[in-house]
Amino acid sequence: MPLPDHLGSGFTLATNDLEIRGAGELLGEEQSGHIQAIGFTLYLEMLDRAVKAIRNGAKPDLDAALNTGIEVNLHLPALIPNDYLPDVNMRLTLYKRLSNCETKQHLHELQVEMIDRFGLLPEPVKTLFELAQLRQIGEQLGLKKIEAGPNGGRLQFTANTTVEPITIIKMVQNDPSTFRLQNNDQLSFTMAMDTADLRIALVNDILKKLLTEA
């Protein structure tokens, strides 16, 4: 394979390599690599910032990039499948557009566009949009991480969260068998959520409750 002769080529190679090697949460629990630890959206943001910094003759500030964004990991397959959209560059473009959606309306408009252009959305793409919506709510709440699996999960709050401590304390007091406060910045929850639909719905309910109280 020839070496890239400009930064755009390097970005394309890096993102193509991401699709080949796996994207952690996006492709399920068994994927590996650094992308699994930071999430696909943050990975793209870091690449984008690094490319812009190098073009401007500056040193990429990767530590600053790591302090932004929110990680959403529900351990569910969430991707744009190759058999739905074979063009790699188009898939990467859509991933980037999805990560830039700031409202529920923006997500809906992108969904409609994809259906018009490529057909009805397969389940992994629907899940991708569901996770993007959870990410938006998490950003409103000032969350650092949303994680869930078959038996429960946890929310990690940033120092600038809009959720009042008393709201979290009340949730724990009212349902101690479900909710626990950990390390002063994490709310864990224990509940059965075996299916993808149930997991997304229950996490969404918890976030909406916090959003209402915020």
N, C-alpha and C positions, 0 to 999 in steps of 0.2 A: 504494500500500500504506500503511495507517495506521501511525503510529508506535506502538511498544510503550508501554503505560502502566504496566508494572511489570517487575521484573527477570526474572521467569519468561518473559515474552514475549520479552525481549531474548535470553535464552539460546536459546529455541526458534528465533528468527530466525537467530541465529548458527549454530546447528547445522544448520538447514535450508539455509543458505547454503553450509555446508561440503559437504553432500551434492551441491548443485547444481554448485559450482565444482570439486569433486574433493578427494580426501583423500590425495594423494601415494601412499605405499606401498600403502594400502588398495585403490586403484583401478588400480594399475599404474604403470609408469615414466613415462608421459607426462603425468601430472597435475601441476598447478602450484599455487603458493601457499605461504604460510608453513607450512602443515600438513605439506608435503613434508619440510621441514627438521627438524621436531621430532617427528613421528609423531602418529597419531590419539589414542592413549591419553594422552600428555602434553598434547596440545591440550585434551582434555576436562578433564583435571585442572587446567590453568591457568584455564579458564573457570569451573570449579566454585569454585576458590579465590578468583578475582576477585569472583564474585557474593557469596560468603560475606563477604569483606572489606568490600565496599561496603555490604552489609546491616548490618554491625556498625559502620559509620561510619569504617572504616579505609581506608588506601590499599593497593591490591593490591600484594603483593611478588612481581612476576613473575620477578625474578632468582632468588629462592629456589625458585620452582616449576621453573625451568629446570635446577636442580641436582639434581632428583630424577627417578627413573624410568630406564628403559632403552629405547633405540631399537632396534627390530628391523626391518630392511629387507632382504628377500630378493628384491625386485623381482618380486613375483608378485601377480596379482589376488587380493585377499582382502577380501571384503565380503559384506554381506547384500543380495542383488539385489532390485530393486524387484518383479520378477515372482514372487519367492519370498515376499516380505512387503511388500505395497503400502503399509501404514501407516507413514508417516515417523516419527511419535512412537514407535511400537513398536520400529522399527529402532534408533532412538537409545537407547531404554531398554535394548535388548539389547546394544548396543555398550558402554554404561556398565557393565552387569552383567558382561560379558565381561572388561572391564578390571579389575574388582574381584575376579575369581576368583584365589584365592591358592594353590590346590593343583590337582593333576591330577584329583582327585575332584570338585572344584567344577566344573571344565570338563566332565567327563563328565556330571554332573547337569544342567548347562545344555544340553548337546547333546541329552540324552534328552528334556528338556522341550520343546526346539524341534521335535524330530521328532514328538513327540506332538501338538503344537499346530499345526504348519505343514507337516509332511510331511518326507520324506527330504531331507537336506542336499545342496544343489548343491555342486559343486567349490569355488567361491570361499568358501563358508562353511566347508567342511572345512579349507581352507587357513588361514582366519582362526583356527580353533581350534588348528591346528598351530603357527602363529606365536605364539599365546598361550602354548602349552606351552613353546616355546623361550624365550620371555620369562621364564617362571617359573624355568627352569634358569639363565638368564643372571643373574637377580637373586640366586639362591643363590650363584653364583660371584663376584658383585660386578663384573659387567660394565657398561660404560657404553653399548656399542654392539655389535650383531651385524649384519654386512652381508655379503651374498653375491649373486653373479650367475652367469652361465653359465660363467665361467672361474675362479671362485674367490671369495675374500672376505677379511674381516678381523674380528678381535675386538678391541675396545678395553677395557682394564681400568681400573677406578677405583683410587684410592689405597688403598681398603679391601678389595680383592679377597681372596678366600680361597685363591686359587691361588698356590702357592709359585713363586718365580722359577725354581728349579731344575727344576720340572716343565716349564715352557715351554722352558727351555734344552735339556732332554733331547729334547723333541719336535723341536726344530730340528736338533739334532745327529743324531738317528736318521733323520730324513727331510728333509734340507736342500733337496731338489728340490721339496718340497711346502710346507714351513713356513719362515717368516722372521720375525725379531723386528724391529719398526720403532719408532723413537722411544721405546724403553724401555717403552711401555705398550700396544703393539699387536702382535698375532700375525696375520700374513697367511698365507693358504694359497692355493695354485694347484692346481686340479684341475677336470676337466670335470664340469659339473653342469647340463646343458642343460635337463632336464625338472624340473618342479616337485617331483615325488616324490623324485627323486634329490637335488636341492638340499636339500630339507628333511631327508632321511635322512642325508646326509653332514655337514651342520651339526650335526644332533642327535648323531651319532657323536662329533664333536670335542668338543662340550659334555659329553657323558656321560663321555668319557675324562678331561677336566679335573675333572669332578665326582668321579670315582672317586679321583683323585690328591689332591684338595683336602683 
